[in-house]
């Protein structure tokens, strides 16, 4: 079933948020199809037995399992064994992207980690929310993109529909509800621009 867009202002994260299942019967009904629920259950079992139990050097094995469940992978990204990924087939990992220890990708919408980005320990990428103005509380999802060379610090949170620009930094404990501009450093919750990120010549 295709998603339906939610009316929102032009541009920005809010315009990328949509209802997962317009036919959802009510707040206690699942918005997921039977096939999706079976796939998520199988992944939960496989991850518990063969993914989270692996030591750090077995990255290639973890990438194999993710590919097996539909994750789009290019090059050699790194995914720590303690990382939690909700739906592998809604994840894209590019070369040298890194998911650190205890990070979580709650990708109810699609999440893309671009080349060489870093998601630090305990960072939380959240692709879902609810329409709190609707008594039925329908599930809303938003695609998230973490740009090339971007860094999400420890215990950061990125909310649905957000695009983190190339080279942007979200400082430890900060929360991003809006897009982050390229090569800027953000701190606080809600995140505010602190200064430009100046990369030293190698």
C-alpha positions as CSV (number, residue, x, y, z in Angstrom):
1,X,0.0,0.0,0.0
2,X,1.4,3.4,-1.0
3,X,1.9,6.2,1.6
4,X,-0.2,9.3,1.4
5,X,1.3,12.8,1.9
6,X,0.2,14.9,4.8
7,X,-0.5,18.6,4.0
8,X,2.5,20.7,5.2
9,X,4.3,23.9,4.5
10,X,6.6,23.9,1.5
11,X,10.1,22.6,2.1
12,X,11.7,21.4,5.2
13,X,11.3,18.2,7.3
14,X,7.6,18.7,7.9
15,X,6.8,18.5,4.2
16,X,8.4,15.1,4.0
17,X,6.2,13.5,6.7
18,X,3.3,11.3,5.5
19,X,0.7,9.0,6.8
20,X,1.9,5.4,6.6
21,X,-1.5,3.8,6.1
22,X,-4.5,6.0,5.4
23,X,-6.8,2.9,5.9
24,X,-5.5,2.4,9.5
25,X,-8.7,1.4,11.4
26,X,-7.9,3.2,14.6
27,X,-5.2,4.0,17.2
28,X,-5.0,0.3,18.3
29,X,-4.9,-1.1,14.8
30,X,-1.6,-1.9,13.1
31,X,-0.6,0.3,10.1
32,X,1.6,-2.5,8.8
33,X,0.7,-5.2,6.3
34,X,1.0,-8.8,7.2
35,X,4.0,-9.2,5.0
36,X,5.8,-6.3,6.7
37,X,5.0,-7.7,10.1
38,X,6.3,-11.1,9.2
39,X,9.5,-9.6,7.8
40,X,10.1,-7.5,10.9
41,X,9.5,-10.5,13.1
42,X,12.0,-12.6,11.1
43,X,14.6,-9.9,11.3
44,X,14.1,-9.5,15.0
45,X,14.8,-13.2,15.5
46,X,17.8,-13.3,13.1
47,X,19.3,-10.1,14.6
48,X,19.0,-11.5,18.1
49,X,20.7,-14.8,17.2
50,X,23.2,-13.9,14.6
51,X,23.7,-10.1,14.5
52,X,23.9,-8.6,18.0
53,X,26.0,-11.5,19.3
54,X,28.9,-10.8,16.8
55,X,32.2,-9.2,17.9
56,X,33.3,-5.9,16.2
57,X,35.6,-7.5,13.6
58,X,32.7,-9.5,12.0
59,X,31.4,-6.5,10.1
60,X,31.2,-8.3,6.8
61,X,28.9,-10.9,8.3
62,X,26.6,-8.2,9.7
63,X,26.5,-6.5,6.3
64,X,25.7,-9.9,4.7
65,X,22.7,-10.3,7.0
66,X,21.5,-6.8,6.3
67,X,21.7,-7.4,2.5
68,X,19.8,-10.6,3.0
69,X,16.9,-8.6,4.4
70,X,17.0,-6.0,1.6
71,X,19.3,-3.3,2.9
72,X,21.0,-1.4,0.0
73,X,24.7,-1.3,0.6
74,X,27.5,0.2,-1.5
75,X,31.2,0.0,-0.6
76,X,32.3,-0.9,2.9
77,X,30.1,0.8,5.6
78,X,30.5,-0.2,9.2
79,X,27.7,-1.4,11.5
80,X,28.4,-2.2,15.1
81,X,26.9,-5.4,16.5
82,X,25.0,-3.6,19.2
83,X,23.4,-1.2,16.7
84,X,19.6,-1.6,16.5
85,X,18.0,-1.5,13.0
86,X,14.2,-1.7,12.9
87,X,13.6,-2.4,9.1
88,X,16.7,-3.4,7.1
89,X,14.9,-3.0,3.7
90,X,14.3,0.6,4.5
91,X,17.9,1.4,5.0
92,X,20.6,2.5,2.6
93,X,24.3,2.5,3.6
94,X,27.0,4.1,1.5
95,X,30.7,3.5,1.6
96,X,32.4,4.1,5.0
97,X,29.2,5.2,6.7
98,X,29.4,4.1,10.3
99,X,26.8,3.1,12.8
100,X,28.3,3.2,16.3
101,X,27.7,1.1,19.5
102,X,24.1,1.2,20.8
103,X,23.0,3.5,18.0
104,X,19.4,3.0,16.8
105,X,17.9,3.4,13.4
106,X,14.1,3.4,14.0
107,X,13.5,3.6,10.2
108,X,9.7,3.5,9.9
109,X,10.4,5.7,6.9
110,X,13.5,5.2,4.7
111,X,16.9,6.2,6.1
112,X,19.9,6.9,4.0
113,X,23.4,7.2,5.4
114,X,25.6,8.8,2.8
115,X,29.3,8.2,2.3
116,X,31.6,8.5,5.3
117,X,29.0,9.9,7.7
118,X,29.2,8.9,11.4
119,X,26.4,8.0,13.7
120,X,27.9,7.9,17.2
121,X,27.1,5.7,20.2
122,X,23.5,5.9,21.5
123,X,22.4,8.2,18.7
124,X,18.7,7.7,17.7
125,X,17.4,8.2,14.2
126,X,13.6,8.3,14.5
127,X,11.6,7.9,11.3
128,X,8.1,7.8,12.8
129,X,5.7,9.9,14.8
130,X,1.9,10.3,15.2
131,X,-0.6,12.9,14.2
132,X,-1.5,14.1,17.7
133,X,-4.4,16.2,16.4
134,X,-6.2,13.2,15.2
135,X,-8.0,11.0,17.8
136,X,-7.0,7.9,15.9
137,X,-3.3,8.8,16.2
138,X,-2.3,7.5,12.8
139,X,1.3,6.6,12.2
140,X,3.3,9.2,10.3
141,X,6.6,8.4,8.7
142,X,9.4,10.5,7.2
143,X,12.5,9.7,5.2
144,X,15.8,10.8,6.7
145,X,19.1,11.5,5.0
146,X,22.4,11.8,6.8
147,X,24.7,13.6,4.4
148,X,28.3,12.7,3.4
149,X,30.9,13.4,6.1
150,X,28.2,14.4,8.5
151,X,28.6,13.5,12.2
152,X,25.8,12.7,14.7
153,X,27.3,13.0,18.2
154,X,26.6,10.7,21.2
155,X,23.0,10.5,22.3
156,X,21.7,12.8,19.6
157,X,18.3,12.4,18.0
158,X,17.2,13.1,14.4
159,X,13.4,13.3,13.9
160,X,11.3,12.2,10.9
161,X,11.9,13.9,7.5
162,X,15.1,15.6,8.6
163,X,18.0,16.0,6.1
164,X,21.4,16.5,7.6
165,X,23.5,18.4,5.2
166,X,27.0,17.3,3.9
167,X,29.6,17.7,6.6
168,X,27.1,19.0,9.2
169,X,27.7,18.1,12.9
170,X,25.0,17.5,15.5
171,X,26.7,17.9,18.9
172,X,26.3,15.4,21.7
173,X,22.8,15.2,23.2
174,X,21.3,17.6,20.6
175,X,18.0,17.0,18.8
176,X,17.3,17.9,15.2
177,X,13.7,18.5,14.2
178,X,14.6,20.6,11.2
179,X,17.1,20.2,8.3
180,X,20.8,20.9,9.2
181,X,22.8,23.1,6.7
182,X,26.0,21.7,5.2
183,X,29.2,22.2,7.1
184,X,27.6,23.7,10.2
185,X,27.9,22.6,13.8
186,X,24.7,22.4,15.8
187,X,24.1,22.1,19.5
188,X,21.2,21.9,21.9
189,X,17.6,20.7,21.7
190,X,16.1,22.0,19.5
191,X,19.4,22.2,17.6
192,X,20.7,25.6,16.8
193,X,23.6,26.5,14.6
194,X,26.8,27.3,16.6
195,X,29.5,27.9,14.0
196,X,30.8,26.8,10.7
197,X,32.8,23.6,10.6
198,X,36.3,24.4,9.3
199,X,38.0,21.3,7.9
200,X,41.9,21.4,8.1
201,X,43.8,20.5,5.0
202,X,45.2,17.0,5.0
